[in-house]
Each structure stands twice: as C-alpha cells, then as structure tokens.
Amino acid sequence: MPTRSELNDKIRRIIADEGLEAESHGEDGLKLYFGSSAVVIETHEIGEGDSKRIAIEMSASLLSNVSITDELCRYVALEGLYLWGALRVYRNFGAPTTGTLALYYVLLGDFLDPPELLTALSMLALTADGEDDVLQKRFGGVRQRRDR
C-alpha cells in the first residue's frame, strides 16, 4: 500500500501523462479546470493501525452564497446523489443561512490505476459543469467559475 506522499506523486503523474493542466491547491492537493467547474483532488488518511487507508477526495464547488433553505436541504438529502458524486452543503462561517453547494466523490487509493482516477475525474467534472447551471436556476447563488 502506498504512502500518502507516494499516492500524491502517482496522482500528479497520471494527470501529467494525460496532458491535463493542474495547479497546486492547499498543502498537497491539485485543482483542475473543466468548463464552468473546477475539481479539487486531495488525499486523506482514514482509519488507524492496520486498517489505515488513504482516501482520494475529489470535489467541485458548484455554487457559493446559496441560501440554505429547507428546499435545498431536502433536495440534497433526497435527490443529491449522482452516479458519479453526491451533493454536500457547507455553511459559510459567520453567515449560517448561506453556504457553498459542492459535488464530491471519494476513491480508495490503495490500488489506484490511471483509468479509475481519470474516469472518476472526468465524470465528476462533466456532472459539475452541467449541474451548476441547473442548480443555480433552482436555488440561486453564484457559480464558482465562468467558462474560460
């Protein structure tokens, strides 16, 4: 099983070998832009002892400053599960009635191969790129990124 550092290096190599452009994000994450969305890839250690694993979390912020309403929460809980990701709402600090709506997906990094990473990345990016427009019309908020 790779270390977190080895896995981060492997992810960077896979992205580079595919010819995708990525920028550093946070301590050791990556950010890639696709249409009107941006996907962040980060690794996290989960578990302890012999059950310790490394998770690869991919997330795409769809809308910021979205009002956290009962309707939004119901939508996230009942309809926010996609084949390639699930919706999550993060409250804004200091403004508990607004937040960020994001799409996320998690892979286990123990035996990561390029097709697994690239399929998850592309499907999450495509879903985010289409859903941000649909969700903005329904719930308001500000799209995270304009098309380049």
C-alpha positions in Angstrom: 0.0 0.0 0.0 1.5 3.4 -0.9 2.1 6.2 1.5 0.2 9.4 1.2 3.2 11.1 -0.4 3.6 8.3 -2.9 -0.1 8.4 -3.8 0.0 12.2 -4.3 3.0 11.7 -6.7 1.2 9.0 -8.6 -1.9 11.2 -9.0 0.3 14.0 -10.3 2.0 11.7 -12.8 -1.4 10.3 -14.0 -2.7 13.9 -14.5 0.5 15.0 -16.3 0.7 11.9 -18.5 -2.8 12.6 -19.7 -1.8 16.1 -20.7 -4.1 17.8 -18.2 -3.1 21.1 -16.6 -3.3 21.3 -12.8 -2.4 23.8 -10.2 -1.4 23.3 -6.6 -4.2 23.6 -4.1 -3.6 23.7 -0.3 -0.9 21.7 1.2 -0.6 18.9 -1.4 -3.8 19.0 -3.4 -4.5 19.7 -7.1 -7.0 21.9 -8.9 -8.1 21.2 -12.4 -10.5 23.4 -14.5 -13.2 22.0 -16.7 -15.7 24.3 -18.4 -17.5 26.2 -15.7 -16.3 23.9 -12.9 -13.1 23.3 -11.1 -12.3 20.0 -9.4 -10.0 19.7 -6.4 -8.2 16.5 -5.6 -7.0 15.9 -2.1 -5.8 12.8 -0.2 -6.7 12.0 3.4 -5.6 9.2 5.8 -8.6 7.3 7.2 -8.7 4.7 9.9 -6.0 3.7 12.3 -3.4 1.0 12.8 -3.7 -2.0 10.4 -7.0 -0.6 9.0 -5.4 2.7 7.9 -6.1 3.6 4.3 -5.8 6.7 2.1 -8.9 8.2 0.5 -8.8 10.3 -2.6 -11.5 13.0 -2.3 -12.5 14.9 -5.5 -14.8 17.9 -5.0 -16.2 20.5 -7.3 -17.8 23.6 -5.7 -20.9 24.4 -7.7 -22.5 27.5 -6.1 -21.4 29.9 -3.4 -23.6 32.2 -1.4 -26.5 29.9 -1.9 -29.3 30.3 0.7 -29.6 27.2 2.9 -33.3 26.6 2.8 -35.5 23.6 3.7 -36.0 23.1 0.0 -32.2 22.9 -0.7 -31.6 20.6 2.2 -34.4 18.3 1.1 -33.0 18.3 -2.4 -29.5 17.4 -1.2 -30.8 14.6 1.0 -33.3 13.1 -1.4 -32.1 13.9 -4.9 -28.4 14.9 -4.5 -26.9 11.5 -5.2 -25.5 11.1 -8.7 -23.8 8.1 -10.3 -20.5 10.0 -10.0 -20.8 12.0 -6.8 -23.1 13.4 -4.2 -24.0 16.9 -3.2 -22.9 18.4 0.0 -23.7 21.8 1.6 -21.1 23.8 3.6 -22.3 26.7 5.8 -20.5 30.0 5.5 -18.7 31.0 8.7 -20.4 34.0 10.2 -23.4 33.7 7.9 -25.2 30.4 8.9 -28.0 30.9 6.4 -25.8 30.8 3.3 -23.2 28.4 2.1 -21.5 26.5 -0.7 -23.0 23.7 -2.6 -20.4 21.1 -3.8 -20.3 17.8 -5.6 -17.9 15.2 -4.2 -16.7 11.7 -4.9 -14.2 9.5 -2.9 -11.9 6.7 -4.2 -9.8 4.4 -2.1 -6.2 4.9 -3.0 -4.7 1.5 -2.1 -4.5 0.2 -5.7 -5.3 3.2 -7.8 -4.8 2.8 -11.6 -5.0 5.6 -14.2 -8.3 4.6 -15.8 -10.0 4.6 -12.4 -8.8 8.1 -11.5 -9.4 9.6 -14.9 -12.9 8.1 -15.2 -13.9 9.4 -11.8 -12.3 12.8 -12.5 -13.9 13.3 -15.9 -17.4 12.1 -14.8 -17.3 14.4 -11.7 -16.2 17.3 -13.8 -18.8 16.7 -16.5 -21.6 16.4 -13.9 -20.4 19.6 -12.1 -20.2 21.5 -15.4 -23.8 20.7 -16.2 -25.4 20.8 -12.8 -24.1 24.2 -11.7 -26.4 25.9 -14.2 -29.4 23.8 -13.4 -28.9 24.2 -9.6 -28.3 28.0 -9.9 -31.7 28.4 -11.7 -33.4 26.5 -8.9 -31.6 27.7 -5.8 -29.8 30.9 -6.7 -26.3 31.5 -5.6 -23.2 32.3 -7.6 -21.5 29.8 -9.9 -18.0 29.1 -8.8 -16.4 29.9 -12.2 -17.3 31.3 -15.6 -16.4 29.4 -18.7 -12.9 30.2 -19.9 
